[in-house]
Amino acid sequence: MTTPTTAATTGPAPTIKCLVWDLDGTLWQGTLLEGDAPQPDAAALTTLHTLDERGILHAVASRSDHALATAHLAALGLDDLFTVVEIGWGAKSRAVQRIAETLNIGIDALAFIDNDAVERAEVASAHPAVRCYRAEQVAELPDLPAFQPPFVTDESRVRRHLYGAELSRKKAQESFEGPAGEFLATLGLTLTIRPADEDDLQRAHELTVRTHQLNTTGQTYDMDELRTLISSPHHQVLVTSLEDRYGSYGTIGLAVSELTAETSTLQLLLLSCRVMSRGVGPALIGHLVREALAAGRRPVAEFVPTDVNRVMLINLRFAGFEVISRSGGGRILLGFDPSAEPHPADGAVRIVTPPAQPVPAPSPL
């Protein structure tokens, strides 16, 4: 039985989003700095490609000469498989932390594989939530539940490319001289908002189980529940996709609202962490507010606090929502302040919607 060497095994943990690899003795057999020209381990190659197909990212945290190691990865044709590469002589726990920050994913969604027990122990000590594996376990990883996302969608298969485009954006932003708002204007951001359909069910479900930071309630829906909501006259389910001059971000958002004759209650709003700094949250909330007001409904939103989603409450408050009530479990009900102005529709994010399909006012629940 494969058991990761970390305290994180004592409780439930999320599906792995990124596997961090050591190089010498793990990805390949041999030591590059000793003059070897090591070839990748066959089982490691299989695991690399299998997890990549599932949308699980790969990164490197290794002690070696950076130029030499990256050149060898390129010579092997493996460099494109690794979204982030941290090679140097510092502590691997710090490299793992930087990888999580670069990818903007939780540290508990990382796994680490290394042939050196001391290196694994150092990472596990600094980051108990990181699941650590021995190099000889590499062939077993694809069979573990932690490496088996509930669904593998078309978007999963290109996730590495989506993150690569995002890193290009970050580099451009770092070199941009001027306010952040001006940089956003250079991207040509286009947010498409449309009603979800049958083809969106897997990705919508995937978003509910993968997205934790930009998530108003933490509510998850299985495929049947989403299918029921899509066909319900009392609900509206919207999916959003984003693109800019660097390419597509893919399907990055989901909004589920309950409709009555008087109110439109946002039961779940979530956005991929990849768009955290793109101004998408205010733009989407503003669109939902304008849509509800145009239909004669008061915009209302539910919020359930977690350890990581406070930014969504801030987004709602800045969008003009005020607290109506609080209930058990910290649940907050917010309503749009009638004296507030919705977020403008002509900001840095251009909104595109399909031809309007009027939603009839449902009968009282």
N, C-alpha and C positions, 0 to 999 in steps of 0.2 A: 504493500500500500504506500502511495506517495504522500508524504506529509511535509508541508513547508515548515522551515525552521523559523517560526515567528509566533508571537503571542496572539496574532490576529486570528488564529484558528479557533480560539475559544468562543467566538460568536459569529453570527452571520456576516458575510462580507460581500461587497458588490462583485459583479463579473469583472475580470481583469480587462482594462482598457489598453495597457501597454506593458510589454515584457522587456525588461532591461537586461542586456547581455554583457557579460565579461567576454573578452576575446581569447587570449592565450589559455589553452587548456579547456576552453568551454565551447566557443563557436568553432574554433579550430584546434587541432592538436599540434603542440609545439610552441616555441617562444620566438616571437618575431625579432626581438632585440638580440637574440643569440645567433642570428644569421640564418635562421630557418626560413623557408618559404612555405608555411603550413597551408594545407588544404582544409576546407571546411569539413566538419564531421557530417557524415551522410544523414544521421538522425537529426542533427541540428538544422540542416537544410530543409528537411521535410517539415519540421516544426515551424520554421520560419515561414514557409509558403502556406502551410495549412492555416496558421493563425492570421496571416495577412489576408487570406481569402475570407476569413470571418470578420474582418474589420478590426482586428486587434493590432495595435501599433507595435513597432519595435524601436528600441533605442540602445545605445551603447554607453556603458560606464566601465572604463578599463584603464589600467595603469600601463602606459606605454608612451612611445614617442608619437605625438599627434600626427605629424606629417607622414611618418612611415606607416602608421596603422591605417590612416585614411587612404593612403595610396594603395595599400594591399587590399583593402575592402573594394576599392574601385577596380583593381586588377582582377579580382574574383567575380566582378559583376554584382556585388552585393550592396554597394553603397546606397542605391536608391531604395532599398528595403528598410533602411533605418532613418526614421524621421528626425531624431535628435542624436547627436554623437558627442559624448563627453569623454575625452581621452586626455590624460595628464597624470600628475603625481599626487594629487590631493586625495582626501578621504572619499571613498565611494559613496558614503551616505550623503555627502554634500552634492555629489554629481547626481544622485537620485533625486534629491530635493530640487535641483535646478531643472532636471527633466520634467518633473511634475509642474513646476512653475512655467516652463516654456510651453508645455502642451496645455496648460490651464486645466488640469484634471486633478482630482483628489489623490492624495498620497496613498489612500487605501485601495485605489484602483490600479496600482502598480505591482508588478511582480519582478523579482530579481533572480537571476541564475548565474552561479559562479562555482568554479571548481575548488575554490579556497575557502575552507571553513572559517578562517579568521575574518575574511572579507564579508562573508554572509553574516557572521555574528555582529560585525561592526554596523552593517546596514540595519539588521534587525533590532539592535540596541537603540540606534538613533531613531528608527522609524518602525515601531512595533506593528503598525498596520500593513507594512509591505510584506508580502508573502515571498519567502526566499527558498530557492530550490538548488539542489546539488547538480552539477553538470551532468552526472550520469543519469539524472532523471529526465533529460531533455526529450527523449522519445515518448515519455508518458504524458507530457503536459497537455497535448491536444485532447486527451481522453478525460481530463479532470473537469468537473462541473464549473470550476472558476474560469475556465477557458472556453466555455460553451455558451455563447449568447443565445437568448431564447429564439432569435430569428437572425438569419443572414440575408440581408436585403441587397439590392443592387448598389445602394449607397454604402453599405458596409464594405463591399468589395473595392471601392475607390476611396475609402476613408483616408488611407495614407496620402493620396494625391490631394485631398481636400486640406489636410493638415499642412502638406508641403506648400500649397498656395498661401495658406495663412501665415506661415513663417516668412514667406516672401513679402507679404504685406507688412509684417512687423519690422522687417529690415528696412523697408521703404519708410515706415513711420519714424523709425529711429534716426534716419538721415534727413528727415523733413525738418526744415527750419520754419517754424511758425506754430500757431495754436493748433490744438488737436482738432477743433472744429473745421479749420481750413484744410487739414489733411483729409478728413472725412469727405469734404466736398470734392477732392481730387479723385476719389475712388469711383464715383459714378454708381453709388449703391442703388439697387432696385429691389424692392421687397414685393413679392407676389403673394397675395392673400386670396385663398379660394376655399370653397367648401370641400371637405374631405370626401373621398369616394372609396369604393372597395379596394382600389389599387394602393391606397394610402394606409391601409390598416396595419400592415406589418411595421412600417416606419413609424407610424403614430404610436403604436405599442412600444416600439424600441425607445422612442423618446421618453415615454413615461417612466421606463425602468432605468434609463441611463442618465437622465438629467436631474440633478439635485440642487445646484446652486441657483439657477434662474428658473425657479419653480415655485408657484404661489402656494400650493397646498400639499404637494407630494402625493396626490391622488394617482393611482395607477389603474389602468383599464386593460382587460384582456381583449382579445379579438372580438368575441361575441358581444361584450359590453360596448365596444366602440361601434360595432355594426348596428346595434340597437339605437345608440345615440344619434348616429348619422341619419337614420330613418325616422327618428322621432320628431313630431311637429312641435314638441315642447323644448327642443334643444337645437343648438347650432354648433357644429364642429368645423373649425377652420384649420387648415394647414398653411404654413408659410415657407417660402423658399427665398433665398437671397443670392444675388450675384453682383459682381463689380468688374472692374477692368482686369483683374487678375484671374477671373473665372467664377465658377459657381461655388457657393457654400453648401449647396444641397438643400434638402428639406430641414429647416432649422427651428421650426416652431409649431406649437399646437395650442389652440384656444377652444375650450369647451364652455358654452354658456347655456344656462337654463332660461327659457323665455316664458314670460307671462304677458298678459295684456298691459301690465304696468311697469314691469322691470325686465332688465336683461342682466342676469347674475352670472358673473364670470366664476365658474367653479374650478377651473384650472387654466393657468397660463404658464407655459414653459417655453424656454428658448435654449438652444444649444450654447454651451459655454464659449464656443468659438466666435460668437457674435457679441460677447459681453461689452466690448468697447466700441461698437459700431452705431450706437444710437437707435438700434432696432426696437428695444423695449418701449421707449417713449413713443416712437412712431406707431407701433402696433397698438399700444393702449389708446393712443389718440384716435386711431381709426375705429377701434371698437366703441369708443365713447361717441364719436360722431354718428356711427351707424345706429347705435341704440337711440340716441336723441332724435335722429331723423325718423325712426319708427315710432316715436312717441313713448319710449320706455326710459325709465331712469336707469343709468348704469350702476350696477352694484358688483362688488367683488368680494370673494372669500379669500382669507389668508390664514395659513397655518404655519407658525414659525418653526424652523428647524435650526440646527447649528450653523447652516451655511446659506440660507436663502433670504437673509435680511435685505439684500439689495433689491429684491422684488417688492418688498413693502415700501422701500424708499421710492422706487419707481412709481408705485401707485399713489403715494402721497404727493409727489411732485406733479403727477398727472391731474391732480385736483380731487382725489378721493379723500374723504374724511371718515374717521371711525364712527360707526353707528352703534355697534355693540361688541362685547367680548363674551365668550362662553368657555366651556370646559376644554382642556387641552391647549389653551392659549389661542383657540380659534378666534379670528377677528372678522367682523363683517364691516365692509366699507361701502360708502355710497358717494357718488360723484356730487361735488358741491355745485348747486345750481348757479352760483355766482362765478364759478371758475370758467376759464376758456380751455377747450380741448387743445392738445398739442397740435401745432399747425401742420397742415398736410403738405407744405411746400418746403420742408427742411432738407437736410443733406440726404435723407433717405426718400427716394421716389417710390410711391406706392402704386402698384398695378393690381387691379381686380378684374376678374372675368365679367362678362355682361351681367348686369344686375338680375338676380332672381328673387323677386319679392317673397319675403317670408310672411305668410299669413299670421295674424295675431291668433295665438292658440286660445282655446277655451280655458276657463279657470281650472287649475289643477285640483 
